[in-house]
Amino acid sequence: MWAKRTADGWLLAVHAQPGAKTNEIAGIHGESLKIKVAARPEKGRANAALVALLAAALGVPKGSVRVVKGGASRQKTVLVAAPQADPGRLLRT
């Protein structure tokens, strides 16, 4: 399962693809949500783009979304500190 509810909000299992042509949520990839970002994985730019994309898609402030595991990896765990957020919405965008 790629989304897990916690006391703090939601933990999302994400497979990131930096250096893509566009920023997009590409659907399910194994047990993770695949997210493509155009930014290169340099100086945190790809992570920042991923956070911005998720925040916009979920309708929450960027400050409510952060990478909590896998900052230098394609496999990441992202915390969405907004219990009202609906991760299922990410598959409908």
C-alpha positions in Angstrom: 0.0 0.0 0.0 1.5 3.3 -1.0 -0.5 5.5 1.4 -0.7 4.9 5.2 -2.6 7.0 7.6 -0.7 8.0 10.8 -1.4 10.2 13.8 0.5 13.0 12.0 -1.3 12.7 8.6 -0.3 10.4 5.8 2.9 8.6 4.9 3.3 8.1 1.1 5.7 5.6 -0.5 7.0 7.4 -3.6 9.1 6.3 -6.5 10.7 9.5 -7.9 11.9 9.9 -11.4 14.1 13.1 -11.6 15.0 14.6 -14.9 11.7 13.8 -16.6 10.3 16.0 -19.4 7.4 17.2 -17.2 6.2 17.2 -13.6 3.5 14.6 -13.2 2.0 12.0 -11.0 2.4 8.9 -13.2 0.3 6.4 -11.2 1.3 3.3 -9.2 4.7 1.7 -9.6 4.9 -1.5 -7.6 4.0 -0.6 -4.0 4.7 3.1 -4.6 3.3 6.2 -6.2 5.4 7.2 -9.2 6.1 10.9 -9.5 8.1 12.4 -12.4 9.8 15.7 -11.9 11.8 17.8 -14.5 14.3 19.0 -11.9 17.7 17.2 -11.8 18.7 15.5 -8.5 21.2 18.2 -7.6 21.2 20.3 -4.4 17.7 19.1 -3.4 16.0 20.5 -6.5 14.2 17.3 -7.4 13.0 16.8 -3.8 11.7 20.4 -3.7 9.9 19.9 -7.0 8.4 16.6 -5.7 7.2 18.4 -2.5 5.7 21.3 -4.5 3.9 18.9 -6.9 2.4 16.8 -4.1 1.3 19.9 -2.1 -0.4 21.4 -5.1 -2.1 18.2 -6.1 -3.4 17.6 -2.5 -4.3 21.3 -1.9 -2.1 21.7 1.2 0.7 24.1 2.0 4.2 23.1 0.9 5.3 23.2 4.5 2.9 20.3 5.3 4.8 18.0 2.9 8.3 16.7 3.5 10.6 13.9 2.6 11.2 11.9 5.8 13.2 9.0 4.3 15.2 8.5 1.1 16.3 12.1 0.4 19.1 10.9 -1.9 17.2 7.9 -3.3 14.5 7.3 -5.8 12.5 5.4 -3.2 11.2 7.9 -0.7 8.8 8.1 2.2 6.9 11.4 2.2 5.0 12.8 5.2 1.9 14.8 4.4 1.1 16.5 7.8 -2.5 17.2 6.9 -4.9 14.6 8.2 -7.7 16.1 6.0 -5.7 15.4 2.8 -7.1 12.7 0.5 -4.2 10.7 -1.1 -6.6 9.0 -3.4 -7.0 12.3 -5.1 -3.5 11.9 -6.5 -4.6 9.1 -8.7 -7.5 11.2 -10.1 -5.4 14.1 -11.3 
